[in-house]
């Protein structure tokens, strides 16, 4: 029950404190539609698109309606934005064809982003991997910020050329190869390149951030280089 009493109570005091301090706040929703894989199993879902499309659509609609109620709950808490958590990409491409994604999931995102905006919040979407094929669709659905731009999975120059100025980007600081294995000078160069490609040409529409959780294999000198370059 998305409206169960007390579901978001623990967030109210911190959100109020952050508001008083002028800090930008997020509410988290998710996984949103990615839950289909946990409910049905990956192999079953990939078959469901073809063998049981009506039943899968019912499940997707139910997840959409659940998320819509959570959006309203977070709005009552008083956050600035919502971070929707899903993962649609591998390192190379989408988990499914763009056609299937548009048919089953784009309408749901359009409804979620519209409700988020109606209630005065910004919409972020987290999706790891290469989602280049659906960025145009996400913009059309009303997305404000795409996270976590993985420079190792997507060409940031192409992202800038096709979508710069039409939505904002978050991420680009790679946690798979760059931070654990690169030299500090290479970390600084990568951050400057991302800033100059995705940020500065588009009114600083880039939130520099690691692309995922940083592991214990990241050397301290690379963390220092990351912060120093970001401060520039």
N, C-alpha and C positions, 0 to 999 in steps of 0.2 A: 504494500500500500504506500504510494508515494506521499500521501498526506498523513501518514501515521503520526500521532502526537509525539513531539520530541525529536523527530528525525534530524532536524538541523539546529537544535537548541545549542549544541556545543559550539556552533560557529558564531552565535550572536554577539557574545562579549568580545571576542577577538576582532570581529568585523567592526564593531562600534569603536574599539580602541584604535584600530588602524585608520578609520575615517577621521577621528579626532586628530591623528598625527599626520593626516594628508597623504597616507600611503595608499597606493593602488591595490585593489583587492580582487581576487578571483574566487568564484565558486566552481567546484569540479562536478562534472556530470559524465559518468561513463564507467566502463564502456557503454556507448549508446547502442548502436546497431551491431557492433562487433560481438555483442553477447550471443548473437545467433550461433556462433561457432562453439561457445561454451554450452549452450543449451542442446544443440543438435549434433555437434561434432563436425570437424572441418570437412571430412569426406562426404558426410551426409548433406551438408549445406551445398557443396559444389554440385551434388546431384539434384538437390531440391530445386535449384533454379530451373531445371528442365522437367523433373518428374513430378514435383509438387509445388508449382509456382503460386497457386492460390493460397495454400496453407502457409507458405513462407511469407507471402505478402501480409497475411493476417498477423503473423508473429512480428514482422517489422512494424506494422501499424500499432501493435500493442506496446512495443518498445518506444515508439515515437510518443504515444500518449503518456506513458510513464515519465518520459523525459520532459514533456511539456509541463507536467505538474511540478517536477523538480525545479524547472525554470522559475515558476511562480513562487515556489518556496524560497529560492535564493534571492529573488527580488524583494521579498518581505524581509529577509535578513539584511539586505542593503549592501550588496557588492557592486563593484564597477563593471565586472565582466564575467563571462562564463567560459570555462575551458572544457570543450567537449572532447572526450577521449575515445578514439578509435584508431585502428591500424589497417590501412587498405593497401599498403605497398610492400613489395619485397625490395631488395637492393636494385632490382632491374626494372620492375614494372608492377602493375596492379595485380592483386590476387585473383581478379576476374576480369572479364572484358569490360571496357568502358560502357558498352551498351547495356550490359546487365546491371552495372552499378547505377547508371542513370535511371533505369527502369525501377529498381527496387529501393534505392536509397536517396537519390537526389530530392524527390518530393518531400521526404521526411526532414531532410536538412533544411529545405526552404521553410518549412513550417517552424522548425526549432529556431532558426536564425530570425525569422520574422517576429516570433514571440519575444525573443531576447531583446530585439530592438524596440519593440512596442513598450517594454517595461524599462527602457532606458539603460540597457547594458550593451557592451560590445561582445561579439562572438569570436572566440578563438577555436580553432580545430587542431588537435594533435593527431597526426597520422604519420608514423614512421615510414621510411622507404620512398620509393620513386612514385609519386602521384601526379606526375606532370600531365598525364592524359586527362585528369579531371579537375585541374586547377581552374580552367575556364568555367566549368560547371559550378564549382564552389563559389566563384565570384558571382555568377549569375544567381545562385541561391542566396547570396547576401553575406557571405563570410567576410569578416574584417581582418583577421590575422591567421596566417597559416604557419603551423609549427610541426616539426622542428626541422626546417630546411637542412637536409643532409647533403653537403657538398660532394660527398663520395657517391651519392645515389642519383642526384639531379645536377644538371649543368646550371650553375647559378647565373652565368651570363645569359643563357636562354630564358631562364626565369625572369631576369631583369628585362630582357628585350620584349617578351610577350606579355608580362603581367605587372611590371614595375609601375607604381603609381595607381594601380587599381585595387590593390590590397596591400597590407603590410606583412612583413616576414619576421619570423622568430627562429633563432637557432644559428646554424652554420658552423659552430665550433665543434668539430668532430671528436667523439669520444671513443671511436673504434680504432683509428690509426693515428690521427694527428696528436691528440693530447698524450696518449701513452708512449708513442714511439718517436715523434719528431723532435728536432732540436728546438730550443727556445726561440731562435731566430725564425724558424719555419712556422712556429705557432703565431708569432707576431705578424709575419707576412700574410698568413692565411686570414687572420682577423682583419687586417688592413684591406686585403683584396675583397673580402665580403662586404666590409663597410663601404668601400668605394664603388662596388658593383650594385649592391641591393639597397644601400642606405642613402648616401649623400645625393645621388641623382634624383631621388624621389622624396625629398623633404625629410630625410632621415627616417624613412619607413622601414627600419630594421631594428629589431630587438636582439642585440647580441646575446647569445646564450648557448650553453652546451646542448648538444642534440639529444642527450639523455642523461641518465645518472652517471656521474664520474666515478670510476672504480678506483681501488687502491693502487692500481698499476700506473697512475698518472704521477710523474715526478713533480716534486715541489717546485722546481725551477720552471716547469711548464705552466703550472698554475700561476706562478708569479708573472710570467710572460703574458699569459692570457689577460690578467687583470690590468697590467700596465698598458697593453695594446688597446684594450677596451676603453680605458680612461682617456685615450687620445681622442 
